[in-house]
Amino acid sequence: MSFAELELQVIRWSEARKIIPNSTPMAQSIKACEEINELVDALHENNKAEAIDAVGDTVVCLINVCALLDVNLTDCLAAAYDQIKDRKGFMNEQGIFVKQS
């Protein structure tokens, strides 16, 4: 299944459960933060299965935010990529991204 098909399935699932339109972008953003915290915990515990679940749950929340804002997650990703695509630099051994002019 393509990402676009999965995204549509998530939106339909959320509509069937009245998350869309009864939730808000803020509520779904807070839920996404909770899922990110679960991801951090899973990574700290080196639990790959839980990390995969947390990433997926986070994406579901982000899809819901986008649907409630009437935007497309892929378009958001494209906009972000457009901003970073020409950045030069690298991540050093300390995990810090060093920008190059």
C-alpha positions in Angstrom: 0.0 0.0 0.0 1.4 3.4 -0.9 1.8 6.2 1.7 -1.1 8.2 0.1 -3.3 5.1 0.5 -2.3 4.6 4.1 -2.8 8.3 4.8 -6.4 8.1 3.4 -7.1 4.9 5.5 -5.9 6.8 8.6 -8.2 9.7 7.8 -11.1 7.4 7.2 -10.4 5.6 10.5 -10.2 8.9 12.4 -13.4 10.1 10.8 -15.2 6.9 11.7 -14.2 7.5 15.3 -15.1 11.2 15.2 -11.5 12.2 15.9 -12.0 14.3 12.8 -13.8 16.7 13.1 -14.3 16.6 17.0 -10.6 16.9 17.9 -8.4 19.9 17.4 -4.9 20.4 15.9 -3.7 21.3 19.3 -5.1 18.1 20.9 -3.6 15.9 18.2 -0.3 17.8 18.6 -0.3 17.1 22.3 -1.0 13.4 21.6 1.8 13.4 19.0 4.2 14.7 21.8 3.0 11.8 24.1 3.8 9.4 21.3 7.3 11.0 20.8 7.9 10.5 24.5 7.0 6.8 24.1 9.5 6.7 21.2 12.2 8.1 23.4 11.4 5.6 26.1 11.5 2.7 23.6 14.8 3.9 22.2 16.2 4.3 25.7 15.2 0.7 26.4 16.5 -0.5 23.0 13.0 -1.8 22.2 12.7 -1.8 18.4 9.1 -3.1 18.3 7.9 -0.3 20.7 9.9 2.3 18.7 8.2 1.2 15.5 4.8 1.4 17.2 5.5 4.9 18.6 6.7 6.2 15.2 3.5 4.9 13.6 1.3 6.4 16.3 3.1 9.7 15.9 2.5 9.7 12.2 -1.2 9.0 12.8 -1.4 12.0 15.0 0.4 14.2 12.5 -2.0 13.0 9.7 -4.9 14.0 12.0 -3.3 17.4 12.6 -3.0 17.9 8.9 -6.6 16.7 8.2 -7.9 19.1 10.8 -5.9 22.0 9.2 -7.0 20.9 5.7 -3.5 20.3 4.5 -1.7 17.2 3.3 1.2 15.7 5.3 3.1 15.0 2.1 2.9 18.7 1.2 4.2 19.6 4.7 7.1 17.2 4.2 7.8 18.7 0.7 7.8 22.2 2.2 10.3 21.1 4.9 12.5 19.4 2.4 12.4 22.5 0.2 13.8 24.5 3.1 16.6 22.1 3.9 17.6 20.7 0.6 20.4 23.2 -0.1 21.8 23.3 3.4 25.4 22.3 3.6 27.0 20.7 6.6 27.5 17.5 8.6 26.9 15.9 11.9 30.0 15.7 14.0 31.0 12.9 16.4 29.2 14.7 19.3 25.9 14.6 17.4 25.9 18.4 16.6 25.0 19.5 13.1 27.7 21.9 11.8 26.4 24.2 9.2 28.6 25.2 6.3 28.2 28.5 4.5 
